[in-house]
Amino acid sequence: MSLVGKFVSELEINAPAHKYYGVFKDKVSHLPNISPTIFQSVEVHEGDWDTHGHGSIKIWNYTIDGKTEVFKEQVEFDDEKLAVTLIGLEGDVFEHYKVFKGIYQVVPKGPEHSLAILTLEYEKLDDGSPYPYKYLDLMNNITKDIESHLK
């Protein structure tokens, strides 16, 4: 059984691609307000909010399955592909995974419509580690909250 895997989810959203991407690029500090049932807070650990955050390290406090967790990540932006990659560094996910990376990409489908492509790449610590389905669901829920916020 392979310990390395990738999940991909695609969601049609009623939001312009540049606005969806802009939430991650320019307004990530607003995510706890956009998605208050998921996020309690986000703090910059290294870097700052003002340089569009490329390479910055943030600490997220969030709730999943009724449990509060922490995720420390380093962010990378690809403006050409409208993609943001969150590379996991520390946190609760590492109780089960050696590698954990979330990618939010958006593809324009018209002036007010886009396709959000959510990718979760992981490596489990061992065969007993669960598949990270709940984290892909979390990414889907964040995207739906962003879509509602942008309407």
N, C-alpha and C positions, 0 to 999 in steps of 0.2 A: 504494500500500500504506500502510495506517495505521500510524503509529508508536505510537499510544495504544491501550492495551488493558486488559482485565480478565479474569482467570481466577477461576472459582468452583468450589470443591469442597465437597461435603456428605458428612459422615461420621456415621453413627449410632454413638453411644458409650454404653457401659454405665457411666454416671456421672451423678450429679445435676448439673443445670446450674449451680447456685450454687457447687458445689465446683470444677467446671472453671473457671469465671470467676474464682473465688477464687485459683487458682494465679497468674493474671496480675495480679490486683488486690493480693493480700496476700503471695504467696509466690514472686514472680518470681525472687528470689535463689536459690531452690531448683532452678530449671530445670537448671543444670549437673549436679545430682545425679539429677534425674528423667530426664534425657536425656543421659547422659554420653558416648554415642557421637557426639553432635552438638555439644554445648557444652563448651568448655574453661573459660569464665568469662563473667561479666557484672559490670560495674562501673557504679556511678552516677557520671556525669560532672557533672550539675547536678541539684539537688533532693536527695531522700533516699528511703529505703525506708519511713520511718514515716508519711508522709502519703498512703499508697496510691499514690504515684508519679505522680499526674496532672500532666502537663506536665514531668515529670522527663526528663532525657536520660541514656540508658544506652549503654554500649559493649559489644557482644557479640563474643566470639571463638568461632568455630564452625568445623566441618568440613563441606564439601560436595564430593562427588565426589572424596574423598581429598585435597582442598586446604583449607588453613586460610584463613579469611577473617575480616574485621572488618566490623561493621555498627554505625553510630552512629545512634540513633533517638530521637525524642521520642514519648512515649506519651500517648494520650488515652483516657479511659474513658467509656463510656455505660452507667451502672448500670441504666437503664430497659430498654435493649435487650440487656443482658449482652454488650456488645461492647467489645473493646480494639483500638485502632488504633495501629500502629507506623509512624510517618512517618519515612522514611529521610532522614538529613541528610548522612552521609558514609559512605565505605566502599567495599569492592571492587565492590559491585553498580553503582556509578556509573561503572565503566569502560564499561558498556553501556547504562545507563539514566539519563535525566534526572530522572525521577520514579519513586519506588519506595515503595509503601505496602502493608503487610500488615494485614488485619483478621481477628480471631478473634471470632466471635459464636457464642453457644450458645442454643438454643431448648429449653426443657423439653418432654419428651415423656412424662413420668411421673415417679414418685418416684426411680427409679434409671436412667432413660434420657433421653438428650438428642440433639439434632441439632447437630453442630458445623458451622458454615458458615464456610469459609475463603475469603477474597477477597484476591486480589493485584492491585493496580492499578499500572500502569507506563506509562512513556513511553520508548521506545527512543531512543537517540541518533541512530541512522540505520538504513536498511534492512538493513545488514549486522549489526546487533546481534541476538543470538539471542533467541528467545522465552524467558521465564523459567520454563519448565516445571520445572526442577530445584528452583526455590525453592518452587513450590507443593507439590512432592513433599516437600520439607523440612518445610513447614507441616503436611502430613498426618502425617509421621512424628513430629513433636513432639506432635501431638494424640493419636496412638496411645500414645506414651510416657506422656502425662499420664493417659490412660484407665487404663493398666496400673498406674500409681502410685496412683490413687484407688480401685482395687478392694480 
